[in-house]
Amino acid sequence: MSSFDRIGTIGTLGDYEWTRRTGGRLQRRERRGMVIDLARVHAGNLVGRLGMLARVNPGKHAYVSPERLLPPDSALTRRALDAATRVLPGTLLNHSRRTYVFGRALAEVDGLDVDAELLCAAALLHDVGLTLPRGREDFTLVSARVARDVAEQVGLSTAGTDTLLTAITMHHSPRVPLEAGPVAHLLAAGAGVDVVGLRSWDLPRTILENAVGAHPREGFKASFTALWADEAARVPQGRAMLLRRYGAFTAAIAIAPFDE
């Protein structure tokens, strides 16, 4: 079973309704599906990183106009930025900004049409739950609640709100396919570039360097590793623990292709 398969008639594994219902705790068959996804991700990461070392990676010849990567200015994104700035330390806020840049750049490289406003808001808010007090549920539920409050404040449509919440709760699943929607797919992809270097080989080196220059990492690897360990210990049946146990997540963060 893939991690994107339907779970009965209740919802998709990782989406907002599933995460709310389960608290982010995986059943045995769900874990099996995610372990399979992790194996595929590891294989793709190995091939892509070897391509970067050999300088035959596709991103070497890609071009993305810098203007296409500017964050949209709207009531939603301004509210999201305000909420994120009040909660996140600088290291995580910069990660959130880079996540948007990388996700938006991958949309350009892949020729995908995405709602940049929703992608930007999701990127800004996807990790706020890592730093807020919470119980025994997946941190993305806390992030989604903050996002829902922001959406209500600006009168975001029901469909837009659903897209925003599910992108946030789904983003740390090992595989978020395009079938989950462009916002969810690109949020996960953008975060994957920044945290462990996934698909970094598909982007021009200038985009990686410019994003870090504009939004410095400032010890991100050590900070994020510690936050993830806390999350894995707090929800031992959740996706964070699965990534640490079967995904060598700590090592993957350490060898991401970015200097700190």
C-alpha positions in Angstrom: 0.0 0.0 0.0 1.3 3.4 -0.9 1.0 6.1 1.8 -1.4 8.0 -0.5 -3.9 5.1 -0.7 -7.4 5.7 0.6 -8.2 4.6 4.2 -11.7 3.3 3.9 -14.1 6.1 3.2 -12.7 8.5 5.8 -9.9 10.2 4.0 -6.4 10.0 2.6 -3.5 9.0 4.8 -1.8 12.3 5.9 -4.6 14.6 4.9 -6.2 16.9 7.5 -9.2 14.7 8.3 -7.0 11.6 8.7 -4.5 13.5 10.9 -7.3 15.0 13.0 -9.0 11.6 13.5 -5.8 9.6 14.3 -3.7 12.3 15.9 -1.1 11.3 13.3 -0.6 7.8 14.7 0.0 5.1 12.1 -1.5 1.7 12.0 0.8 -1.3 11.1 -0.4 -1.5 7.4 0.1 2.3 7.1 3.6 2.0 8.4 4.4 -0.7 5.9 3.2 1.5 3.0 5.3 4.4 4.2 8.4 2.2 4.6 7.9 1.2 0.9 7.7 4.9 0.0 10.8 5.6 2.0 12.7 2.9 0.1 11.7 4.6 -3.2 12.7 8.0 -1.9 16.1 6.7 -0.8 16.8 5.2 -4.2 15.8 8.4 -6.0 17.9 10.5 -3.6 21.0 8.3 -4.2 20.7 8.6 -8.0 20.0 12.3 -7.9 22.9 13.1 -5.5 25.3 11.0 -7.6 24.2 13.0 -10.6 25.0 16.2 -8.8 28.5 14.9 -7.9 29.0 13.9 -11.5 27.6 17.3 -12.7 25.0 15.6 -14.9 22.0 16.7 -12.9 19.1 18.2 -14.9 19.0 21.3 -12.8 22.4 22.3 -14.2 20.7 23.5 -17.4 17.4 24.7 -15.9 16.4 28.3 -15.7 13.8 29.9 -13.5 13.1 33.6 -13.6 13.8 35.2 -10.2 10.6 37.2 -10.5 8.6 34.0 -10.5 10.0 33.1 -7.1 8.9 36.3 -5.3 6.3 35.6 -2.6 2.8 36.9 -3.4 1.6 39.9 -1.4 -2.0 39.3 -0.3 -4.1 39.5 2.9 -3.6 35.7 3.4 0.2 35.8 3.0 0.5 38.9 5.2 -1.5 37.2 7.9 0.4 34.0 7.6 3.7 35.8 7.8 2.6 37.7 10.9 1.5 34.4 12.6 4.7 32.7 11.6 6.9 35.6 12.8 5.2 35.7 16.2 5.9 32.0 16.8 8.9 30.8 14.9 12.6 31.4 15.8 14.6 32.9 12.9 16.1 29.6 11.9 12.6 28.0 11.3 11.2 31.2 9.7 14.0 31.2 7.2 13.4 27.5 6.5 9.8 28.3 5.8 10.7 31.1 3.4 13.2 28.8 1.6 10.6 26.1 1.4 8.3 28.4 -0.6 11.2 29.4 -2.9 12.1 25.8 -3.6 8.6 24.6 -4.0 7.8 27.4 -6.4 11.0 26.8 -8.3 10.1 23.1 -8.7 6.6 24.2 -10.1 8.4 26.2 -12.8 10.8 23.4 -13.6 8.0 20.8 -13.7 5.6 23.1 -15.6 3.0 22.9 -12.9 0.3 25.4 -12.3 0.0 26.1 -8.6 -1.8 28.7 -6.4 1.2 30.6 -5.2 -0.7 32.4 -2.5 -1.8 29.1 -0.9 1.7 27.6 -1.3 3.3 30.6 0.3 0.9 30.6 3.3 1.3 26.8 3.7 5.1 27.2 3.6 5.1 29.9 6.2 2.9 28.0 8.6 3.8 24.3 8.0 6.2 24.0 11.0 4.7 26.4 13.6 3.5 23.3 15.5 7.0 22.3 16.2 7.5 25.2 18.5 4.1 25.5 20.2 2.9 23.7 23.3 1.0 20.6 22.3 -0.2 17.2 23.6 0.4 13.8 22.1 -0.7 14.5 18.5 1.2 15.2 15.3 2.7 18.7 15.3 1.1 19.4 11.9 -2.3 19.5 13.6 -1.2 22.4 15.6 0.2 24.0 12.5 -3.1 23.4 10.7 -5.1 25.0 13.5 -3.0 28.1 13.2 -3.5 28.1 9.5 -7.3 27.6 9.9 -7.4 30.7 12.2 -5.5 32.7 9.6 -7.8 31.5 6.8 -10.9 32.5 8.8 -9.4 35.9 9.5 -9.1 36.7 5.8 -12.3 35.0 4.7 -10.5 32.2 2.6 -12.9 29.9 0.8 -13.8 26.5 2.2 -11.9 24.8 -0.8 -8.9 27.0 -0.2 -8.9 26.3 3.5 -9.1 22.6 2.9 -6.2 22.7 0.4 -4.1 24.7 2.9 -4.8 22.4 5.9 -4.2 19.2 4.0 -0.9 20.5 2.5 0.3 21.2 6.0 -0.7 17.9 7.6 0.6 15.9 4.6 3.9 17.6 4.0 6.1 15.3 6.1 4.8 12.0 4.6 7.6 10.3 2.7 5.8 10.7 -0.6 3.2 13.3 -1.5 2.3 12.7 -5.1 0.8 15.3 -7.5 -2.5 13.5 -7.1 -2.7 15.1 -3.6 -2.8 18.5 -5.4 -0.1 20.9 -6.5 0.0 22.8 -3.2 0.5 19.7 -1.1 2.9 18.2 -3.6 5.1 21.3 -3.9 5.0 22.1 -0.2 6.4 18.7 0.6 8.9 18.9 -2.3 10.1 22.4 -1.2 10.6 21.3 2.4 12.4 18.1 1.1 14.9 20.2 -0.8 15.7 22.3 2.2 15.8 19.7 4.9 17.5 16.7 3.2 18.3 17.9 -0.3 15.6 15.9 -2.1 15.3 17.1 -5.7 18.0 19.7 -5.2 19.5 18.2 -8.4 16.5 19.4 -10.4 17.2 23.1 -9.5 19.8 25.5 -10.8 22.6 25.9 -8.3 22.0 29.7 -8.3 18.5 29.2 -6.9 19.8 27.1 -4.0 22.5 29.6 -3.3 20.3 32.7 -3.7 17.6 31.3 -1.4 20.2 30.6 1.3 21.8 34.0 0.8 18.4 35.7 1.2 17.3 33.5 4.1 20.4 32.1 5.9 20.4 28.7 7.4 22.1 29.8 10.7 22.6 26.3 12.2 19.4 24.9 10.7 20.6 21.3 10.6 21.4 21.0 14.3 18.2 22.9 15.3 15.9 20.9 13.1 17.4 17.6 14.1 16.8 18.4 17.8 13.2 19.5 17.1 12.5 16.3 15.0 13.9 14.1 17.8 11.5 15.7 20.2 8.6 15.2 17.9 9.5 11.6 17.3 9.7 10.9 21.0 6.4 12.7 21.7 4.5 10.7 19.1 6.2 7.4 18.8 3.7 6.0 16.4 3.8 9.0 14.1 5.5 9.8 10.9 8.4 11.7 12.5 9.5 8.5 14.3 9.1 6.5 11.2 11.4 8.9 9.3 14.0 8.7 12.1 13.8 4.9 12.4 13.6 3.8 8.8 14.6 6.9 6.9 17.9 7.6 8.6 16.5 11.1 8.9 19.2 12.5 11.2 22.0 11.4 8.8 20.0 12.7 5.8 19.7 16.1 7.4 23.4 16.1 8.1 24.5 15.4 4.5 22.0 17.8 2.9 23.9 19.7 0.2 24.0 23.0 2.1 26.7 24.6 4.3 25.5 26.0 7.5 
